Amino acid sequence: MRSKPQNFQIFIQSADLQIPTRALILQNPNPNTNFSVHHLKSDLVSSTRISPKSLFFSLNGKLLVDSTPLFQNPQIGPLSTLTVHMRHNGGGGDGGATGAESRDCYLNMYAVKKPDKVDPNEMRLSKWLNCSLSNEPLKHPVVIDKLGNLFNKEALVEALLKKNLPKEFRYIKGLKDMIAVELAEVPGIRERGAMKFQCPITGLEFNGNYKFFTIKSCGHVLSAKALKEVKSSACLVCHKEFTESDKIVINGNEEEVEALRGKIEGEAKLKDNNKKSKKVKNGGANGEAGRLTGTKHGIEGNAIDHNNIGSSKRFKAADMAPANATKEVYASIFTSSKKKDFKETYSCRSLPLGRN
């Protein structure tokens, strides 16, 4: 006797496929055939281009493998709701999920805000158009230090007075380390409220795309192109004479900054050496310090001969006593009394007896 076909109704839902929950009547055409989840997936995607391998089913949160039978299965009964999921790539050593991560791991990963990417052009413009200390737009009066950094003079002086200069600018000690610069403005043009500058000779914009120099002797700012094309030992603006060492590159690269730093250190050493030589020169013609001369306390002539300081005996006032003078009395003028002459009393200490 032939068995009747088995059939019952189940529900299918999917959030990944964005389809509403719908009822599906299943009918096993052949009771002897094991109608499984694999057959259900094939029937579901038969009219679409979706591959059955990219889908998987779950029931009450539990995965249903393709070989799971739908008929005569105690887990799947009539009116059961099966959920269809899209299978996403990952979990195979390609950086995807492995299932071992905890939920807190993902929450912490997204809780930390990633820093915004900085536009290199914005950084370059900020370095050339803003004060290196306050980051405000450059405005006159503008000064430059000996390493080529630009500052608003007001901001730098205020930081020096309050003694709160950042560590990278601690080499600036005062006004002597600043050089006033003359930046040529582009007439009638402002960018984001800030002034724009240019080379007064070539018209090249002062924006970091071109190399610029400050002439230390006069403070004018000229492009490297202008100094190269017009060969002159005088400033092209004010015609004041300058040397190659008077040129300071503005916002130079690491090598140029290191060269300026070495130049500053060399100037400092030379200055110290000049101070030492001047000090020795003022001390005497042959390196001698000033000598005691005169007739004070009855001493005539030079009291100490520094040329023979290693071989001469220690100076004694008694040896220089005038004629008809007691040597001990004369020596007491220059030396204190001996310890044996002192005695402590209840009212004073170290007061020599016999003195009023």
C-alpha positions in Angstrom: 0.0 0.0 0.0 1.4 3.4 -1.0 2.0 6.0 1.7 0.5 9.5 1.5 2.8 12.4 0.8 3.8 14.3 4.0 3.3 18.0 4.1 3.0 20.8 6.8 3.4 24.6 7.0 6.4 26.5 8.2 7.4 30.2 8.2 10.5 31.7 6.6 12.0 35.1 7.6 15.2 36.9 6.7 16.7 40.2 7.7 19.7 39.9 5.5 17.6 39.3 2.3 15.2 42.0 3.4 12.1 39.8 2.8 9.0 39.8 5.0 8.1 36.7 7.0 6.0 34.4 4.8 4.4 31.0 5.2 5.6 28.1 3.2 3.8 24.8 2.8 6.2 22.0 2.5 5.3 18.8 0.8 7.5 15.7 0.5 6.7 14.2 -2.8 8.4 11.0 -2.0 8.2 9.8 1.7 11.3 7.7 1.1 13.3 10.7 0.2 15.0 12.6 3.0 13.9 16.2 2.2 16.5 18.3 4.0 17.6 22.0 4.5 19.7 21.7 1.3 16.6 21.0 -0.8 14.8 23.9 0.9 17.6 26.4 0.0 17.6 25.2 -3.6 13.9 25.7 -3.9 14.2 29.1 -2.2 16.8 30.5 -4.6 15.7 28.7 -7.7 14.3 31.9 -9.2 17.2 34.2 -8.1 20.9 34.4 -8.9 21.9 33.7 -5.3 24.0 30.6 -4.7 22.6 28.1 -2.2 26.1 28.0 -0.6 25.8 31.7 0.4 22.8 30.9 2.6 22.3 29.0 5.8 19.3 28.4 8.1 18.9 28.6 11.8 16.1 27.6 14.2 15.8 29.5 17.5 19.3 30.7 17.1 20.8 27.3 16.4 22.5 26.5 13.1 20.8 24.0 10.8 23.3 22.2 8.6 22.4 21.3 5.0 21.8 17.7 5.9 19.1 18.4 8.6 15.9 16.6 7.6 12.7 18.7 7.6 10.3 15.8 7.9 10.1 13.5 10.8 12.4 15.8 12.8 11.5 16.4 16.4 13.1 19.9 16.3 11.1 21.1 13.3 7.4 20.9 13.7 4.5 22.5 12.0 4.4 26.3 12.2 8.1 26.5 13.0 9.9 29.7 12.0 13.2 29.2 10.1 15.6 32.2 9.7 17.6 32.6 6.5 21.1 34.2 6.8 23.6 35.4 4.2 27.0 33.8 4.6 29.6 36.5 4.8 33.3 36.0 4.0 35.7 36.0 6.9 36.8 33.9 9.8 39.4 32.1 7.7 42.6 34.0 8.6 41.7 36.9 6.4 41.0 39.4 9.2 37.3 38.5 9.6 35.5 37.3 12.7 36.6 34.0 14.2 33.8 33.7 16.8 36.4 33.9 19.6 36.0 37.6 20.2 33.8 38.9 23.0 31.1 41.5 22.5 33.1 43.9 24.7 36.0 43.7 22.2 33.8 45.1 19.5 32.3 47.7 21.7 35.7 49.0 22.8 36.9 49.0 19.2 34.2 51.3 18.1 34.1 53.4 21.3 37.6 54.8 20.5 37.3 57.5 18.0 39.9 57.3 15.3 41.9 60.6 14.8 40.9 62.5 11.7 43.3 62.5 8.8 45.2 65.7 8.5 45.4 67.3 5.1 49.2 67.8 4.4 48.3 71.0 2.4 46.6 72.4 5.5 49.6 71.6 7.7 51.9 73.3 5.2 49.8 76.4 4.9 49.4 76.6 8.7 53.2 76.5 9.1 53.8 79.3 6.7 50.8 81.6 7.4 50.5 81.1 11.2 52.6 82.0 14.2 54.7 79.0 15.3 53.8 79.7 19.0 50.2 80.8 19.1 49.1 79.2 15.8 47.2 82.5 15.0 47.5 84.1 11.6 50.7 86.1 11.1 50.3 89.8 11.5 52.7 92.7 11.8 55.0 92.9 13.6 56.4 89.5 12.7 59.8 88.2 13.9 61.9 85.1 13.0 64.3 83.2 15.2 67.7 82.0 14.1 66.3 78.6 13.1 63.8 80.1 10.6 60.6 79.9 12.7 58.1 82.7 12.3 56.3 84.3 15.2 53.9 87.1 16.0 56.2 89.4 18.1 53.4 90.1 20.6 52.8 86.4 21.3 56.5 85.6 21.7 57.2 88.6 24.0 54.3 87.6 26.2 55.5 84.1 26.4 59.0 85.3 27.4 57.7 87.6 30.1 55.5 84.8 31.5 58.4 82.3 31.1 56.1 79.7 29.6 57.8 79.1 26.3 57.4 75.5 25.0 60.4 73.2 25.4 61.2 73.3 21.6 61.7 77.1 21.8 63.7 77.4 25.0 66.7 78.5 23.0 65.1 81.9 22.6 66.3 83.9 25.6 65.2 87.4 24.7 64.8 90.1 22.1 68.4 89.6 20.9 67.4 86.1 19.6 64.5 87.7 17.4 64.9 89.3 14.0 62.2 91.6 12.8 61.1 90.6 9.3 59.3 92.5 6.5 56.7 90.4 4.7 55.3 91.8 1.5 51.5 91.4 1.5 49.4 90.5 -1.5 47.3 93.6 -1.9 43.5 93.0 -1.4 43.7 89.2 -0.9 43.0 87.4 2.3 42.6 83.7 2.8 40.2 82.6 5.7 40.7 85.9 7.3 44.5 85.8 7.2 46.8 87.9 5.2 48.7 86.4 2.2 52.3 87.2 1.4 54.5 87.1 -1.6 58.0 87.7 -2.8 58.3 91.5 -3.6 60.5 90.7 -6.6 59.1 87.6 -8.3 55.6 87.7 -6.9 55.8 84.0 -5.8 53.3 83.2 -3.1 54.6 82.7 0.5 52.8 79.3 1.0 55.5 76.7 1.3 55.7 75.7 -2.3 58.8 77.8 -2.8 61.9 78.4 -0.7 62.2 81.8 1.0 65.0 83.5 2.9 65.2 86.3 5.4 68.1 88.7 5.2 69.2 89.2 8.8 70.8 92.6 8.2 67.6 94.3 7.0 64.7 91.8 7.7 63.3 91.7 4.1 61.9 88.3 2.9 62.8 87.2 -0.6 62.4 84.0 -2.6 65.3 81.8 -3.4 64.4 82.3 -7.1 64.9 86.1 -6.8 68.2 85.8 -5.1 69.4 83.3 -7.6 68.3 85.2 -10.7 69.5 88.6 -9.6 73.1 88.2 -8.5 73.7 91.0 -6.0 75.4 91.4 -2.6 72.8 94.0 -1.6 69.1 93.5 -0.7 66.9 93.8 -3.7 64.4 95.9 -1.8 66.4 98.3 0.4 69.8 97.8 -1.3 71.5 97.2 2.0 74.7 95.1 1.8 74.6 91.6 3.2 76.7 88.5 3.2 75.8 84.8 2.6 75.8 84.2 6.3 73.1 86.8 6.7 70.6 84.6 4.9 68.2 82.6 7.1 66.1 80.0 5.4 62.4 80.1 6.5 60.8 76.8 7.6 63.7 74.8 6.2 64.0 71.0 6.1 65.8 69.0 8.8 69.2 69.3 7.1 68.8 73.1 6.8 67.7 73.5 10.4 70.6 71.4 11.6 73.0 73.6 9.6 71.5 76.7 11.2 71.8 75.1 14.7 75.4 74.4 14.1 76.0 77.9 13.0 74.4 79.3 16.2 76.6 77.0 18.3 79.7 78.1 16.5 78.8 81.7 17.0 78.3 81.1 20.7 81.7 79.4 21.1 83.4 82.2 19.3 81.7 84.7 21.5 82.8 82.9 24.6 86.4 82.7 23.4 86.4 86.4 22.7 85.2 87.1 26.2 87.9 84.9 27.7 90.7 86.5 25.6 89.4 90.0 26.6 89.4 89.0 30.2 93.0 87.9 30.0 94.0 91.0 28.1 92.5 93.3 30.8 94.3 91.3 33.5 97.8 92.3 32.4 100.3 92.3 29.5 101.8 88.9 30.4 98.6 87.4 31.9 99.3 88.9 35.3 96.4 90.0 37.5 96.3 93.4 39.0 98.9 94.0 41.7 98.7 95.8 45.0 100.5 99.1 44.8 100.7 102.2 46.8 101.7 103.2 50.4 98.6 102.0 52.3 99.5 100.5 55.7 103.1 101.5 55.0 103.5 99.0 52.1 105.3 100.5 49.1 105.7 99.0 45.7 104.2 95.8 44.5 103.1 93.5 47.4 102.8 90.3 45.4 105.0 89.1 42.6 102.8 86.7 40.6 105.7 85.7 38.4 107.4 84.1 41.4 104.3 83.0 43.2 105.3 79.4 43.2 108.8 79.9 44.6 108.3 82.9 47.0 107.3 82.4 50.6 103.9 83.3 52.0 103.5 87.1 52.5 103.9 88.2 56.2 102.9 91.6 57.4 105.7 91.5 60.0 108.3 91.3 57.3 107.1 94.6 55.9 107.1 96.5 59.3 108.6 100.0 59.1 111.7 100.8 61.0 111.4 101.4 64.8 108.1 99.4 64.8 107.4 96.3 66.8 106.7 93.5 64.3 104.0 91.8 66.4 102.1 95.1 67.0 102.4 95.9 63.3 101.2 92.4 62.2 98.2 92.7 64.5 96.8 95.4 62.2 96.4 92.9 59.4 95.7 89.7 61.4 93.3 88.7 64.1 94.4 88.0 67.6 95.5 84.5 68.6 93.0 82.1 70.0 94.8 81.9 73.3 93.9 85.5 73.9 90.2 84.7 73.8 88.1 83.4 76.6 84.3 82.8 76.9 82.4 84.4 79.7 78.8 84.1 80.8 77.8 87.3 78.9 79.7 87.0 75.6 81.8 84.7 73.6 85.1 85.0 71.8 85.7 88.5 73.1 89.4 89.1 73.7 90.2 90.1 77.2 91.7 93.5 77.8 89.7 95.1 74.9 87.1 97.9 75.5 
